[in-house]
């Protein structure tokens, strides 16, 4: 039995505020699940993040309040947190007094998403993310599947599907083909289960799509090894979905900004066959020199 944890990066709307939409899945054998969870927990504990969700995009943002604290890096974790929280309370009160509702709402959202990380400096947060990515890169038993869609070149009418629907069909197809490839005979058939970050809109759409794939297959393959419809879970409580978040973020930042530090680590885990990285595709109708395209095509 294999568990494939899925998450996305970027917006699926066209044009949206990102040029790419990424859906990534990281698959591990069920007998290695506890090993992965334990390794992840050890890293989080070293950074005082044991109960925190790994949300890579929020972790790697700049926190302006830290710049305003003198000798921030020299303080203890509790002192850092106390000083940042004081500055944040002050800023929210200022915005409220100015009746800046939009600014207050957005700032409050930013603070809510980053509150677990404010005791770490920018360098420490980056080091934490890279340690997690290093850990994933050494999971020889894990396989990465992803569809990376350049929305500039995506035509929903021509594709017959929306951006996120095509991404889901592609990832399901590659995961199915992987499970089929490692099933040596009917008695040792490998089965897989999809586990996705919870989102009510996505949950309904992907559940219906998966039902149709079970009935009629995808455009590329019959689906005989993936059981059930996707399970939708709270990413705050499921560490492996947080790993999928890191993978999808690393893929998107590489394609949009040529950032390689996370990408090079997680791309090591792309499903490969015959020397090709068949598990990950970059969708674009233009010649592309990126590492994904050069390793995906013969």
C-alpha distance (Angstrom), angle and dihedral (degrees) to the residues before:
residue distance angle dihedral
X1 . . .
X2 3.81 . .
X3 3.81 127.5 .
X4 3.81 118.8 -149.2
X5 3.80 114.1 -163.3
X6 3.82 114.9 -159.0
X7 3.77 137.5 -162.8
X8 3.78 138.1 153.3
X9 3.78 139.4 -133.1
X10 3.78 127.5 -157.5
X11 3.78 127.8 19.1
X12 3.79 122.8 -66.3
X13 3.82 92.9 -150.3
X14 3.81 118.7 101.2
X15 2.96 118.3 -94.9
X16 3.80 92.5 -2.4
X17 3.80 120.4 153.3
X18 3.82 97.7 -69.9
X19 3.80 128.1 60.3
X20 3.83 92.3 -141.8
X21 3.77 136.6 45.6
X22 3.80 116.3 -155.6
X23 3.80 128.6 -167.1
X24 3.79 112.0 -175.0
X25 3.78 133.4 -179.1
X26 3.80 126.7 -167.9
X27 3.81 113.4 -159.5
X28 3.81 124.8 -158.4
X29 3.82 130.9 174.0
X30 3.77 110.6 -104.9
X31 3.81 90.8 -120.3
X32 3.83 89.7 61.7
X33 3.79 95.9 46.4
X34 3.80 94.3 95.1
X35 3.82 91.7 47.8
X36 3.81 90.7 54.0
X37 3.78 93.1 46.9
X38 3.81 92.1 48.4
X39 3.82 93.8 49.6
X40 3.78 91.4 48.5
X41 3.79 91.8 48.3
X42 3.83 91.7 52.1
X43 3.80 92.0 54.2
X44 3.80 92.3 46.8
X45 3.79 91.7 50.1
X46 3.81 91.7 54.2
X47 3.79 88.9 59.2
X48 3.81 95.9 41.6
X49 3.81 90.2 -109.5
X50 3.80 99.4 117.5
X51 3.81 94.5 130.2
X52 3.81 97.2 31.4
X53 3.78 128.6 105.7
X54 3.79 116.2 -121.7
X55 3.79 104.4 -125.8
X56 3.78 102.2 166.1
X57 3.79 99.1 -163.7
X58 3.82 92.3 53.9
X59 3.80 92.8 42.5
X60 3.79 92.8 56.4
X61 3.80 97.8 47.5
X62 3.78 121.9 108.5
X63 3.81 113.2 -105.1
X64 3.80 105.8 -149.9
X65 3.81 93.2 -163.4
X66 3.80 90.7 65.1
X67 3.82 89.7 58.5
X68 3.80 89.1 57.1
X69 3.81 94.2 55.5
X70 3.78 112.3 89.4
X71 3.82 114.1 -123.6
X72 3.79 89.7 -4.1
X73 3.81 93.8 167.9
X74 3.80 91.1 55.8
X75 3.80 94.6 57.6
X76 3.80 127.3 92.1
X77 3.79 119.3 -105.0
X78 3.80 92.3 -103.6
X79 3.81 92.3 48.7
X80 3.79 91.7 49.1
X81 3.78 91.6 50.1
X82 3.79 93.4 47.5
X83 3.80 94.3 51.1
X84 3.82 94.9 44.9
X85 3.80 92.5 47.7
X86 3.81 90.2 51.0
X87 3.80 91.6 52.5
X88 3.79 91.4 46.6
X89 3.80 92.8 51.5
X90 3.77 88.9 50.7
X91 3.81 92.4 51.0
X92 3.80 93.4 49.4
X93 3.80 90.8 50.1
X94 3.81 90.3 49.7
X95 3.81 92.5 51.5
X96 3.78 90.2 46.7
X97 3.81 92.1 50.4
X98 3.82 89.8 49.5
X99 3.84 88.4 51.3
X100 3.81 88.6 -126.0
X101 3.79 94.9 155.4
X102 3.79 96.8 170.9
X103 3.79 93.2 47.4
X104 3.81 91.7 44.8
X105 3.81 92.1 50.2
X106 3.83 94.3 47.8
X107 3.80 93.9 43.6
X108 3.80 91.6 48.9
X109 3.81 89.0 51.5
X110 3.82 91.5 50.1
X111 3.78 91.3 50.2
X112 3.80 92.6 48.0
X113 3.80 92.4 53.4
X114 3.81 94.8 47.1
X115 3.81 102.8 36.7
X116 3.82 92.9 102.4
X117 3.81 92.4 57.6
X118 3.82 105.2 43.7
X119 3.82 93.3 101.0
X120 3.81 90.3 65.8
X121 3.79 126.1 76.9
X122 3.78 119.7 -125.7
X123 3.82 90.4 -102.3
X124 3.80 91.7 49.4
X125 3.79 92.2 50.4
X126 3.80 91.1 50.2
X127 3.80 91.0 47.2
X128 3.80 90.2 50.7
X129 3.82 92.3 52.0
X130 3.81 91.9 48.5
X131 3.82 91.7 48.3
X132 3.80 89.3 54.8
X133 3.82 90.4 47.0
X134 3.82 89.9 49.3
X135 3.78 89.2 51.8
X136 3.81 91.3 52.7
X137 3.81 91.9 47.3
X138 3.80 89.5 60.4
X139 3.80 95.0 52.0
X140 3.79 95.7 104.4
X141 3.81 89.7 177.8
X142 3.84 93.3 57.9
X143 3.80 126.2 90.0
X144 3.79 127.9 -158.9
X145 3.81 122.0 -145.6
X146 3.78 122.2 -178.0
X147 3.77 144.5 158.0
X148 3.81 113.1 -150.5
X149 3.80 110.2 -167.0
X150 3.79 121.9 -163.5
X151 3.80 98.6 -150.3
X152 3.79 92.5 -158.9
X153 3.81 87.9 71.2
X154 3.82 99.0 35.7
X155 3.80 119.5 104.7
X156 3.84 111.7 -172.6
X157 3.83 91.9 -162.5
X158 3.77 92.4 54.3
X159 3.80 93.2 42.4
X160 3.79 93.3 46.1
X161 3.79 88.9 -139.4
X162 3.79 138.8 73.3
X163 3.80 120.2 -104.9
X164 3.80 95.1 -97.6
X165 3.82 92.9 43.2
X166 3.80 92.0 54.6
X167 3.80 90.8 46.7
X168 3.80 91.4 51.5
X169 3.82 93.4 47.5
X170 3.80 91.0 50.0
X171 3.79 95.0 49.3
X172 3.81 92.3 45.7
X173 3.82 90.6 49.9
X174 3.80 94.1 50.9
X175 3.79 92.9 44.8
X176 3.81 90.1 50.4
X177 3.81 91.4 49.4
X178 3.80 90.5 50.1
X179 3.81 92.5 50.8
X180 3.78 89.9 47.5
X181 3.81 91.8 49.6
X182 3.81 94.1 53.1
X183 3.83 93.0 46.2
X184 3.79 100.2 97.0
X185 3.82 95.2 -175.9
X186 3.83 139.6 -8.7
X187 3.80 92.2 -92.9
X188 3.82 92.3 57.5
X189 3.79 98.0 38.1
X190 3.81 112.0 160.4
X191 3.79 116.6 -131.6
X192 3.78 128.1 -163.4
X193 3.78 139.0 -160.8
X194 3.83 127.6 -157.5
X195 3.81 118.2 -136.1
X196 3.81 116.1 -170.9
X197 3.80 135.9 -174.2
X198 3.79 106.8 -99.1
X199 3.80 118.3 -98.9
X200 3.79 119.5 149.7
X201 3.81 95.9 -144.0
X202 3.81 93.7 45.8
X203 3.81 91.8 42.3
X204 3.79 93.7 58.8
X205 3.81 94.1 44.0
X206 3.82 96.2 45.9
X207 3.79 92.9 44.0
X208 3.81 91.1 55.2
X209 3.81 91.6 44.6
X210 3.80 91.4 50.7
X211 3.79 91.1 50.8
X212 3.81 89.5 54.0
X213 3.82 91.1 47.4
X214 3.80 90.1 53.6
X215 3.81 89.8 51.6
X216 3.79 101.4 40.5
X217 3.79 108.3 7.0
X218 3.78 126.3 -124.6
X219 3.79 124.7 -73.8
X220 3.82 88.7 -87.6
X221 3.81 108.5 32.3
X222 3.77 148.9 6.7
X223 3.80 113.0 -104.1
X224 3.79 107.0 -129.0
X225 3.80 103.4 137.1
X226 3.81 102.9 48.3
X227 3.77 111.3 83.3
X228 3.82 128.5 -152.5
X229 3.77 126.5 -9.9
X230 3.83 118.2 -66.1
X231 3.78 118.0 -68.5
X232 3.80 111.8 -129.9
X233 3.79 115.3 -147.7
X234 3.81 139.9 173.8
X235 3.80 105.9 -94.8
X236 3.82 89.7 -151.0
X237 3.79 88.5 67.1
X238 3.81 99.8 37.6
X239 3.78 116.5 68.3
X240 3.79 96.1 -168.2
X241 3.81 92.7 58.8
X242 3.80 85.2 55.2
X243 3.82 87.8 56.2
X244 3.81 88.8 53.9
X245 3.81 87.4 52.1
X246 3.81 90.0 54.4
X247 3.81 91.7 48.5
X248 3.80 95.0 49.3
X249 3.81 91.3 45.9
X250 3.82 91.8 49.9
X251 3.81 91.7 50.6
X252 3.80 93.2 49.1
X253 3.79 95.8 46.4
X254 3.79 90.0 50.8
X255 3.81 93.4 51.5
X256 3.80 95.4 42.4
X257 3.82 101.8 34.8
X258 3.82 105.3 14.2
X259 3.83 89.8 -117.8
X260 3.80 106.9 160.9
X261 3.82 108.0 175.6
X262 3.80 97.2 89.4
X263 3.80 95.1 25.5
X264 3.81 96.4 56.9
X265 3.79 90.7 51.9
X266 3.81 99.4 47.8
X267 3.82 95.6 36.7
X268 3.82 87.3 64.8
X269 3.80 85.8 74.6
X270 3.83 96.4 55.3
X271 3.80 111.5 128.0
X272 3.79 107.6 -100.7
X273 3.78 133.9 -165.1
X274 3.76 127.5 176.2
X275 3.77 91.2 -4.9
X276 3.82 93.3 -54.8
X277 3.81 126.0 114.4
X278 3.81 93.5 -128.5
X279 3.80 94.7 163.8
X280 3.81 96.4 69.5
X281 3.82 127.0 50.1
X282 3.79 133.1 -176.9
X283 3.81 108.4 -149.1
X284 3.80 111.1 -145.9
X285 3.80 132.8 130.5
X286 3.79 91.7 -144.7
X287 3.83 127.9 81.8
X288 3.80 104.2 -91.8
X289 3.81 127.4 -164.4
X290 3.82 95.2 -164.6
X291 3.81 121.2 128.4
X292 3.81 91.8 -112.1
X293 3.81 94.1 56.0
X294 3.80 94.2 41.8
X295 3.82 91.5 53.0
X296 3.81 97.7 37.1
X297 3.81 98.3 56.9
X298 3.83 126.6 57.2
